[in-house]
Amino acid sequence: MSHIDIKHLKTLVALRDCGSVIDAAQHLHLTQSALSHQIKDLEDKLGCSLFIRKTKPVRFTSAGLRLLTLADDTLPMVAAATRDIARLADGKAGRLHLAIECHSCFQWLMPTLDIFRDNWPEVELDILSGFSFAPLPALARGDLDLVVTSDPLSTRGIVYSPLFRYQVMLAVNNQHPLIANDYIKPADLTQEILITYPVERSRLDVFSQFLDLDDSEPQQVRTTELTVMMLQLVASGKGVCALPNWALAEYIAKDYITAKPLGPNGVWSTLYAGVREEQIDQGYLKDFIDTAIATSFKHLADIEAV
């Protein structure tokens, strides 16, 4: 039987999760050529193809699906063993006080925290969320240990690990005239009530990456702290809002709202985990970030690897 390495299993999982060789190579920090060579080498050893070329998303053969089953069974055990060794090496106890600036993050954050608590029961865990404090300065001071943000300000001593990329979409009422458009233009929002979170407009992608580039302004801005309230207002025809595609997926599936891309090429953003530089190699912090990435790709639709 030909030898199958852990790296082969990780490659196939990345290919499945990312949907293409190009995106999988970026996710694994490899060149496309190196990744293709690795897959071809494995196929030659096994004597069969693992996926069908020139399909997007990637379609796997029966052999490829069998190896993916093996990967799904094996890689979590490898990760658990690595984690246990890290706990032995670094010490089991610690503190993870985290804050989130992404206020619609709970779809992936809650299952991530559940897994983390099971894996690191001795680590003191606390979560802060809100609009009335600045988490990045608190992280720099040492009051926090990790901040989830889509606005990675350059701060001395803070390093950022990308979690995933996502597209910002405009949510509108199902009877709204804009549903006839292929995409939204900045001028389309000049007669709209734009519902946002109560944060500085410079931190909102719909302004910084869309409206401000065209010097356009919505007719009115209305704020709310709750994502569910934001979407209830949209569904009731009280305004429109711009949110990550994965945050809207549940409401689109239930036919509550319609979502349209911002501009012909869309507006894309990246979510990061920020930690202090001296803690970047802390075992449980690294494991939290790895768990967050894996959980996000399991639970969220239409995100991309960075």
N, C-alpha and C positions, 0 to 999 in steps of 0.2 A: 504493500500500500504506500503510495506517495506521501511524503511528509507535508502536513498542512501546518503552517505557522500561525501564531496569534495575529501577526500583522496581516495575513491573508484574510482572516475573519473580520478584522477591523476594516479592511479595505472594502469588502463586500457590504458590510453594514453602512459604511459611508456612502457607497454607491447607491444603495437603496434609499437612505435618508435624504441624500442630496439630489438624486434624480438624474445625474449626468456625470460623465467622467471628468469634465472640466471642473464642476463644482466640488466633486469628491476630492480631486487633487488639491484644490485650494483648502478644503477643510482639513486635509491630512498634511498640509504644508509640503506637498510634493509637486514636481512638475507633471504636466499631463503625460509627457513621454515616459517618465519614471513609473507612474501609476499604470499606464497601459502595458508597459513591459512586465510589471509585477503580475498583472492579471494574466497576460499571455503566458508567462512562465508557469503559473499555476495550472492553466488550462492544458498546457503541453504535458505537464507531469500527470495530470488526471486523465488526459486523453479525451476530453470533451469540452464543449463550450459552456460557459457559466451564465452568459446573458446574451441577448439579441442586440447586435450592433445597430446604431442609428435609430434607436427608439428613445423617446423622451416623454414621460419619465422612463427610466430603464426597465425593461422587461426581462425577467430572469428565466432561464431554462429550469427543468426539473432538478438538474444537478446543482444549479445555483441556489434554488430554493431550499434544497436539502442542506447545503452549507450554511445558509442563513439561519436555518433552524438550529444547527450546531452552534453558530455564533451567538444566537439569542440565549442558548443554554449555557454556553461556556464563558463568554465575556463577563457577565455579571459575577461569576464565581472568581474569575481572575481579578476583577476589580475589588471584590470583597477581600480576597487574600492580600492584595497590595495594600488595601486600606488597613487591615489588621496589622500588617507589618509596620506601616507608618505610625499606627497608634502605639505600638511597642517601642518604636524608635524615638518618637517625639513626646511620648507621654499622652495618656488618654484625656486628661482634663484640659480645659481651656475655656475661652469665652468667644462667642460669636454674637455680637450685637450688630444687627444689620438694619439698614433703612432702605426704603424703596422710593425712588422718584417716579417710577412707572406706575401710575395709579390704576392700571387695568391689568396688572401682572398676576393676579391671584389664580388664574387658570393653571399656570405652570408652577407658581411659587408654593402653593399649598402642598401639592404632591412632593415637590422637592424637599420641603421642610419635614414632611412625614418620613421620607426615606432617610434624611440626615439625622433626625432624632433617633431612629432605630439603629443607625450605624455608629453614632457618636453620643451615646446616652449621658456620658459624663461632661460633655461640653455645655456650658451655660448658654442658653439660646434666648435672645430677646429680639423683638421686631418693632420698629418704629415706622409709622407712615403718617403723612399729613402734609399740609401746605404752609404751616406756620413756622418752619425752621429750615435751616440750610444744612443738609447732611454732610456735604463735602468738607466744609470747615471742621465739623465735628469729627469726621474721619481723620483729618490731618492732626487734630488735637489728641486723638486717641480715645475719644468718647465712644466712637463707633469702630467696628472692625471691618465692615464691608458695606458698600453702597451700590445698589442697582440703579443705573441711570442711563438715559439716552443722550445725555448732555455732558460728556466727559471734559470738564474744564481742566485746563493745564494747571496743576497744583503741585508744588514741590513736594516730593516724597510720596506721591500717589501714583500707582500704576493701574492700568485698566486692562482687563481681559475681556475680549468680545464674546458675547453669548450667542447671538444670532442676528441676522438682518430681517427686517420686515417692511412691508409696504404700508404707507399711510393712505387710507381710503376715506372718501367723503360719504357719510351715511345720510340718506334722504328718505323722506316719506314715500311710500309705495305709489302714491298718486302725484308725486312731484314732477313737474315738467322736465327736470334735469335727468330723469331716468331714460329719456330718449337719447341722451348724449353718449358718445363712446367714451369720453373723458371730460373732466371739468376744467374750464379755463378760469383764470383769476377773475375776469370780468363777470363770470357767472355768479360770483358770491357778493357782488356789490349791492344786490337787492335782497340779501339773505340775512337772517339772524343766525350768527355763528355761536354755537354752544361749546364752551371750552371749560377746562379745569381752571381754578383761580390761581394761575401762576403767571409770571412775567411772559409777555408775548414772545420775547426772544427765545424762550425755552419751548415754544410750541412750533412744531414743524410746519403746520399749515400757514404760519406767518413767515418764519425764517427761511423756509425752502420753497415757498409758493407765492403767497400774496405780496410779501415785501419785495420780491424780485421784480414785480410788475407795478409796484406802487399802487396796489389796489387795497381797498378797505371794505369789509363787510358793512352792511347797513347798520348792524347793531351786534354787540358782543354780549352774550349772557353766560354766566358761569354757574357751575354746580360741582360739588366735590365727588359725586357718586356717578360712576359709569352707567349703572342701570337707570338712574334718573335721566341722564343725558339721552339715552336711547329711547326712553319712554316719551320724552319731549319730542324727539325726532319723529317717532312713530305717530304721535298725535298732531304732527304738522306745525309744531311750535318753533321749528328751526332746523338747522343742519349741524353736523359735527364731524370732525376728522379724527379717526382713531386707527390703531393698528389693524391690519386685515384679520389677524387671528382673534382679536377682541370682538370683532363683528361677526365672526363665522357662525356662532350659535344663533344669533338673531336673524341672519340671512337665511339659515337653514329652516327656521320657523316662519319665514316670510313676514317678519315684523317690519323690516326695512330693506332698502336697496343700497348697495355700495358702488361707487364709481371711482376710478383712479383720478388722481390729481395731475393733470397735464398728460401729454401724449406718451411720455416715458415713465410716468409715475413718480411719486416721491418716496424715497427709501431712507430708512434710518437703521441704526444699529444699537442694540442694547448691550451695555457693558456692566461688568462687576468691577468696582474700584476697591482696592485694598492699599494699605500702607506698604511701602517698598520693603521694609524689614520683615514683613510678615508673608511675603509672596510665596515662600517655600514652606509655610506652616501646613502640616499634613491635612488637618481638618478643613482649612480654608480652601486648599487646592481641591479636596474632595467635594466640597460644597459646590464649587464652580463647575467641576466635571459632572456632578449630579444634575445641576441646573441645566446644563447644555443637553445632556441625554434625555432628561425629563421633558424639556421643551420640544424636542423633535418628536417625542412620543405623543405629546398631548396637543400640540398646536399645528394648525394647517397653514400651508403656504408661507412658511418661514424658510430662510436660506442660511447656509453655513457662511461664516465670514472667512 
